Amino acid sequence: MKKLLLLFLLPIFVHCQGTLNRKFLKSLNQIDSNRIKAHVAYLADDKLQGRMPGKEGYQLAVDYVRHQFSTMGLLPAGENGEYTQKVILRKSVLQKEGVAMRMNLKSGETKTLEYGNDYLIFPHPEKTAVDISAPMVFVGAGFDRPERGFNDYTNIDVKGKIVVVMKKIPDSLAANIKLHLNYAATTQEYAIKNGAIGILTCNYLTNSVQFKGQATTMTSAGQTASMDEQGKVVGSISHRGLPLQIAGAISVKMLSDLLKAEGLDFEKIGQRMERGENVSTNLTSTLQSSYSTHHEDIISYNLIGKIEGSDPELKNEYVVHTAHLDHLGIGKAVDGDSIYNGAHDNASGVACALEMARMYTRLKEKPKRSVLFVIVTAEEMGLLGSAYFAAHPTVPKTSLVADINTDMPTIIAPLESISALGAEHSSLQEVVNQAAKALKLGVEPDLEPKEGRFVRSDQYSFVRAGIPALHVKYGSKASLPNFSLLEAVKKWREATYHKTADNFAGGIFYWSAGRKYAQLNFLIGYLVAQNPVRPSWKKGDFFEVR
């Protein structure tokens, strides 16, 4: 009865909106949960060995998606007339031998710092050896948005210098802005824009154990970045590359000692920052550092398929649907299982995206704009594949109008409400509301802003590139008796997320929820593709392109 009622109400909604039609609705209701299930079963199979980029299992996943694109009739929209886009992933490891840092303090004392206790260095993704000597400047929290009250670079010259930052973000800011500003790459971009050649950040919330652990990671596992053909960083969460010669961190004690040597008080500086005062100041002390980095490159691939739009002009603009194909590969064994299959994360998201693409191919009348399906690599390494595509799209960058990302739908219960992460920053929120209303889904704000989901999936790469984007997650509504969806998701995460338990055979899947999730994301994309007016950032929003 509910299904018949939905089929009755949807045409009324579509008629009122004037953007969809009954043919569309017929295609929408042909979404096949069995196909979603079959995609997940293949992509999460042990033979794909956790889909780690650069490994044979990931290539099997690439071949599978390429075959699906081809058989359903998507046009190749990658490089050289193919479905693929090459992404160079560079692992950079700091060489512990020879790493050194000294500060020549105002008092005339030369202080030799101890790696892992006083400082750490992010391995340089573009240079194998660095030897730097430069003056330092303290720039408070290191933000440069005067129109938003961030004036740390106002009336101070940092060109050719190393900026020292105290990571302190106002509690009054909205969660998404705080998450964005908390990224090392964000602070580095402000430093680069103002001409700095190095940055040392102090996070007063990091204790000595965490600091030492992060320092050890840099000399053992290192960090991975996506690179262009000229060896320039495209995507990285820790080091934005040249002109930065050095990017790292110093301990709270080290910053306190440095400020004290300059006649400044660490605690008072922090209090002034909390009051919104500008504390930036030139330092008499200078820094010398030398280190080397080992690089190892692997080749991975994004996949891009296209549905060409029907409007002679608007077909040259693109709505993007993304989903990440990679997972964690083979790791520490749990109960004898060492394969991190990633059935939910993100075989399920790719499966939904594939069926959304299939819906487009079934439409006799295509939407006005063209639609790209971009299945990306290396999300688990720091959104590296999506960062590469957002920076080097295979279509003109100015033609990208929006990104709708599908990542880990968490289809473990019926889908009755949703949160559209990031949509509140742009006119996409209105589209989400329309689409959700059509499917009788509730719309809620992000219920877990502290989880950082806004910056932890591929839509964030598009936000950083100035393109409105969103990522649909479950809401809290659940009509099952004696069932709390939020509690169920919490327990599921603890037992399954990024663990070997995220597999197909033993996993919890509610396939009809996957079907509805695909319908919703498709409908959002379709409405954007049909509207002659491009999505826009809300006036005055922090992420509004200026």
Buried (B, 14 or more C-beta within 10 A) or exposed (E): EEEEEBBEEBBEBBEEEEBBEEEBBEBBBEBBBEBBBEBBBBBBBEEBBBBBBBBEBBBBBBEBBBEBBEEBEBBBBBBEEBBBBBBBBBBBBBBBEEBEBBBBBBEEEEBEBEBBBBBBBBBBBBBEEBEBEBBBBBBBBBBBBEEEEBBBBEEBEBEEBBBBBBBBBBEEBEBBBBBBBBBBBBBBBBBBEBBBBBBBBBBBEBEEEEBBEBBBBBBEEBBBBBBBEEBEBBBBBBBBBBEBBBBBBBBBBBBBBBBBBBEBEBEEBBEBBEEEEBBBBBBEBBBBBBBBBEBEEBEBBBBBBBBBBBBEEBBBBBBBBBBBBBBBBBBEEEEEBBBBBBBBBBBBBBBBBBBBBBBBBBBEEBBBBBBBBBBBBBBBBBBBBBBBBBBBBBBEEEBBBBBBBBBBBBBBBBBBBBBBBBBBBBBBBEBBBBBBBBBBBEBBEBBBBEBBBBBBBBBBBBBBBBBBBBBBBBBBBBEEEEEEBEEBBEEBEEEBBBBBBBBBEEBBBBBEBBBBBBBBBBBBBBBBBBBEEBBBBBEEBBBBEE
